[in-house]
Amino acid sequence: MISTNDFRPGVVVILDGDLCAVVSSQHVKRGRGSAYVRAKIRNLKSGAITERTFNAGERVPHAYLDRREM
């Protein structure tokens, strides 16, 4: 499990049963209310990029990939 506070470009996580790579992330702390993380995520299966909002400190499953040149 990895915290959403640790999102960096290139980190691969499992969301909704699909592998997704973090393209960019932004930690937002408003004056009132709780902090949140806004992240652009690329679905590695379809290639689609979506923007999702997570609560700060939320934990998601981390995926370990082996990258090889073929």
C-alpha positions in Angstrom: 0.0 0.0 0.0 1.2 3.5 -0.8 -0.1 6.8 0.5 -1.5 9.3 -1.9 1.0 11.8 -0.4 3.8 9.7 -2.0 2.4 10.0 -5.5 5.2 11.0 -7.9 5.3 10.8 -11.8 5.9 7.2 -12.8 4.5 5.5 -9.7 2.2 2.6 -10.7 -0.8 1.7 -8.6 -3.9 -0.5 -8.9 -7.2 1.4 -9.1 -10.5 -0.3 -9.9 -8.7 -3.5 -10.8 -6.5 -1.8 -13.5 -2.9 -0.8 -13.5 -2.5 3.0 -13.6 0.6 5.2 -13.7 0.7 8.6 -12.1 1.4 11.3 -14.7 1.3 14.3 -12.3 0.0 15.0 -8.8 -0.7 18.1 -6.8 -1.2 18.3 -3.0 -3.9 20.9 -2.2 -4.5 22.4 1.3 -7.4 24.7 1.5 -7.9 27.3 4.2 -10.8 25.4 5.7 -11.5 21.7 5.3 -9.2 18.8 4.7 -6.3 18.5 2.3 -6.6 16.5 -0.8 -4.4 15.2 -3.7 -5.4 15.8 -7.3 -3.7 13.4 -9.7 -3.6 12.8 -13.4 -3.5 9.0 -13.9 -2.9 7.0 -17.1 -4.6 3.7 -17.4 -1.9 1.3 -18.7 -4.4 -1.0 -20.4 -6.4 1.6 -22.4 -4.0 4.5 -22.4 -6.7 6.9 -21.2 -5.7 9.8 -18.9 -8.1 10.8 -16.2 -7.9 13.2 -13.3 -8.9 11.9 -9.9 -9.1 13.4 -6.4 -8.0 11.5 -3.4 -8.1 12.4 0.3 -4.7 13.3 1.6 -3.2 10.2 3.3 -5.6 7.7 1.6 -3.8 4.4 0.9 -4.0 2.6 -2.5 -2.4 -0.7 -3.6 1.1 -0.2 -5.0 2.1 -2.3 -8.1 5.6 -3.5 -8.8 6.5 -3.7 -12.5 9.5 -5.2 -14.3 10.4 -3.1 -17.3 12.5 -4.8 -19.9 13.7 -3.6 -23.3 12.5 -6.0 -26.0 
